[in-house]
Amino acid sequence: MADLKMTDVAKAYGSVEVLSNINLEIGKGELIVFVGPSGCGKSTLLRMIAGLEKISGGTLEIGGQVVNDMPPAQRGIAMVFQSYALYPHMTVRDNMAFALKIARKSKDEIDKAIQNAARILQLEPYLDRLPKALSGGQRQRVAIGRSIVRDPKVYLFDEPLSNLDAALRVATRIEIAQLKESMPDSTMIYVTHDQIEAMTLASRIVVLAGGGISQVGTPLELYEKPQNEFVAQFIGSPAMNLLKGRIVGTGEQTTVEMEGGGKAVSHYPTTESDMGAEVNVGVRPEDFKETEGEDAIYRGTVDITEALGEVTLLYFEAKKGSEPQVIAKLLGIHAGLKGRTVRLTAEPKTVHLFRNGQSLLYR
């Protein structure tokens, strides 16, 4: 049985529907990450699960029980917010104990729960400190510990790292991954706009767009086999390049004649009925490689280079009114390519084909 199940869940504010047809099952022990552009409804969906937003339609089940009209305190969930929301006048110990005292747990139960959470989160030396005496990462760990002591059915994280600086984000992200490893049976739902957090933490990613679910899958499934152009460009940084072409060869492998000249070969299979169809050829910047062949997928003049040490980003000139700027990520340092004309190709297994915004792989 799924720990959490959403069936045709919808959310509307008056006549404005912001989420619709949300169907998702989350199993015990999964760490599910909601990602999507700003305003796509990922935090709203999390708040609906928590009971902080009313569900306009459909059903939400937690542990096999429908909880649509159940108050937040009775749902068996714990939420870690973007802000730490710690009581400044209370010690770490008292912050973590507060909810248990409200629930009238015994002193022994409270002490045991706090010691367990402090051990998992490495907070034992800080239990008697006030929040002002802690770093941002330590405060976030206290906020997580406050959830752990409640032993909830589902943990909810609403962009918990967004207030931290870059270095601390990395360290705290690793700590959350280690926390999940130490609690393998815990079900967690995590909202973020950061792709790295999603790709490194998630057992499955839910991509939200346009008021619904665009695709659900493991991080590698979304990266290697996106179902549509939105997911293809949203997952991965820099975004996948999309270049116009026309199918000129079908079968187990497909050949596409590129609009700007050259050819692309894709592992996506097609049939004779696809011959002549206009498609978008998708290639991730890191999958491009230089070639001397005339049948390159793309040929252009390098406008800007960014040498990052292990890789170099090449930004190609884009003609006004035509395709967006093409970006390639090549291993090593290639700063001398600025101003030169470069031909790029890619292995067929890394070449994606889209028609009318949808991947030809999922027809």
N, C-alpha and C positions, 0 to 999 in steps of 0.2 A: 504493500500500500504506500502511496506517495505521502510524504510528510506534509506537503502542501499541494493543493490542486485548484486551479482557476478554470472555470468553464464559462465561456462567453461573457467574461467580465467587461463591464463598460463603466465609463465615468463621464458625466456631463455636468456642466455648469449652466443651468437654464436650458436654452436651446443649442448651446455650443457643446458638441461632443468632443472630448479631448482624447479618450481612449475607447476602443471598441473591439469586440471579438478577440479578447485576450484569452487564449487557451494554452495552459502550461501545467505540466506536472513536475514537481521537484521531489526527488527521492531522498531518503534518509542519508545523511552524510555528504550530500553534495554542497559545493560552494558555487552558487549561481551568481553571475555578474550581469547586471542590467547596464547596457551602454546605449548611447545615442546622442544626437545633437541637442543643444540647449532647447528646452521647450517641448521635447518629444514625449514627456510624461513619465520618465523613469522614477523620479522622486515621488510623483503623485501615486504611481502604482505601489511603491514601497509603503507609502502612508496609508493606502487602502488596506494593505495586508496588516499593517499595525493597528488599524481601526481608528486612525486619526483623520481619515477622509471616508465619507460614506460611499458605498458602492451603489452606482445608479442602476446596474443591471448585471445579470449572471449570478454565479455562486462562487464563493471562496470557502474551501475546506482546509482545515489544519488538523492533522492527525485523524482524518476521516470524519470530522465534525464540521458542519456548516456554521460559519462564524459571521455571516453577513451583518447580523444585528447584535453581535456579542460585543460588550465593552472591551477596550484595549487590555485592561488589567486581567481579564479572564481568558485571553487568547493563548496564553503560554508563549508569548514572544518577548524578546528584549531588544531594544533599539539603541544603537550607538550613533549619535548625531554628528553633524559636521562641526558644530561647536562642542566643546567638552562638557558644558553644562554641569560643572562640578560646584558644590557648595563651598565658597571660598573660606568660610569660617570653620569648616570641618576638616579633620585630618583625612588622609587617604583611607585609613581603617574605617572611620565613621562614614565617609562617602560611600564606601562599598557596602557597609552594613545597613544603610538607611532603609532601603526597600525591604530588607528582611525584618527589620524592627517593626516597620509598618504592618508586615504580614504576621507579626506576633510569633516569630520563630524563637526558639529557646536560645539562650546564650551559647550553649555548646554547639548547636547547629550553626549559628552565625560565625563563631570563631573557626569552626572547621571549614566552612565555605570560604571565608576570607583567606585562611592560610593556604587552601588549595589554589585559589585564584592567584594569590600573590606569588606562589611558587611557579605556576605556569607562566606568569607574565614577568617574573623576575622583579617583583616589587617589594619583596620582603624587607630590604633595608629602608624603605621609604614609608612604611605604614603609619608612622607617627608624624609625618611632615604635613604641612598645609600645601594646597595646590600651588601657591605663589612660590614655593621653594622647589618646584619641579620644572623640568624642561617641557617643551611642547610635546615631545614624544612620550615622556613619562606621564603627562596628564592624559594623553590619549589612551595609554595603557590602563590608567585608572578607570577611565570611562568604559573601556572594554571589560575590565574586571568587575565593575558594577553590574554588568550584564551576566557575566559568568556565574556569579554567586547565586543568581536566581534560578540556574539550571533550566533555561527555557527550552521549548520544543524547537523554536526557530530563532536564530540571531539575525537582526537586520542592521546593516551598515549603510548610512547615508553619507557618502563622500567623506569618510572619516579622516582622510589625509590631506584634504584640500587646504587646510590652514597651516601646513608645515612647509618649511623651506625644502629645496630640492634634495639636499643630502639627507635630511631627516625623513623625507618621504620614502627614500630608498630603504633606509634602515627600518622604518616602521612597517613598510610593506613586507620585508623579509620576516619581521616579527609576527605579522598576521599569518603569513604562510606557515611559519613554525607553530603558531597557535592552532591552526587547522590540523596540522600533523599530529599534535598532541591530543586533539579532540576529534578523532576520526568519525565518530557517530553523530557529531553535531551538524545540523543543517544550517547553512548560512546563505543569506541573500545580500549582495553587495552592490551598491550603486556608485558608479564613477563615470567621469568623462575622459579619464586617462586610459589610453589604450594599453600602455605597459602594465598598469595594474590589472586590467582585464585579462590580458594574455598570460600573465605570470601567475595569477591567483586562481582563475576560474577552472572548475571542472567542466562547466558549460557556460557559454555566453549567450545572452538574449539581447539581440540588437533591435531596438525600438525606433520606429520612424513612421511619420504620417499617422499617428494615433493608433498604431498596431504593431504587431511583431513582424519584423522583416525576415529574420532567420534565427534559428536556435541551433547551436552545435558546439563542439569542443573548439578551443582556440585554433587548433591546426585545421579543423574542417572549415572554419570561416575564412582562414587565411588562404588555404589551398583550393577550396571549392565554394566560393561565394555564389549564392543563388541569384543575385542581381547586382546591378551596377552600384547601387547605393552601398551595399555591404562591401563590395569589392574595393570601393574608394574610402570607406570609413575605417575599415580594418587595415592597418599597415601605414607606416609613415616613412618617407613621403607617400602620398596616395598613389594607387595604381594609375598608370597612364592608359587612356582610352583613345585609340586611333581608328579612323574610319577606313573601311575596306569593303570588298565584295567577294563572295565565295566563288571560286573558279575551279575548285576540285573537291569532290566529296568522297566519302568512304570511311575507313577506320581512322584515317587522319584527314584533316580538312586544310585545303590551301586557300588562302585569301590574298587577293590582289589589293595592295594598299593604295589609298587615294593619292598619296604623295609619291607613288612609285615604289617598286620593290614588292616582296611577297612575305607572307607569314604562314608558317605551318603550325597547326594546333593538333593536340592529341584528341580534341573533341570530335567524336564521330558525327557524320551528317549523311543524309540520303540525297538521291538525285533531285528530289523536290526542293532542296535547299539551294540548288545551283543558281547563281546570280543574285542571291539574297544580299542585301546590304546589312553589314554587321559592324559592331564596335569590337576591335581587337584590344584586349586588355593585357598589359605587361607591367609587372611591378618593377620599380626602378632598380632594385637589387638583382633582378633576373636578366637585365640587359647586359650584353657584352659586345665589345668592339669586333668588327668584321671588315674585311676588305671586299667582300662579295657585293655584286651589283644588286642581288635580290635581298638586301637588308630590309628589315621591318620598318626601320626609320632612318632617315638621313637628314642631318641638320647642322647648323652652325652653333657652336657652344658660345653662349652669351656670358654666363657667369660660372665660375668654379668655386666650390667650397671644399678645401682640403681639410679633412677632419682627422687625419692621421692614418687610421686603418682603412678608411674609405674616402672617396672623393665624390661629391655631388656635382653633376653637370646639369646646368639649366640651359635648354636650347631656346633659340629665338622662336617665337610663335607669331605667325602672320596674323595681322589684325583681321578679325571677323571670321577666322577659321578655327582650327583646333586649339585647345588650351595648351599652355606651355608643357613641353615634355621634359621629364627629369630622369636622369640615369644615376645609379649609385654603383661606382666601380671600385673594386678592391685596390688598395694602395693609393699612392699620390700621383695625380694626373693634372697638376696645375698648369702644365705647358699646353694643354688642349684648348685653352681659352682663345676664341677667335678662329679656331680651325673647324673644318667640316668633318664630321664623324659619322660613320655608319654603324648602326646597332642592330643586333639580332638577338634571339633567345631560343632556348631549347623548346621543342614542341610541347613538352609536358608542363611548361610554365606559361604557355600562351592561352589566354581565356577568350571565349567568344560570347558576345551578347547581342541579342536581337530584341528590339523594343524594350530595352532595359533589363531583360531577363536572360539568365545564362542558358546557353543551348545544351548544357550538360544535364539539366534537370527537366527536360521536356518529357 
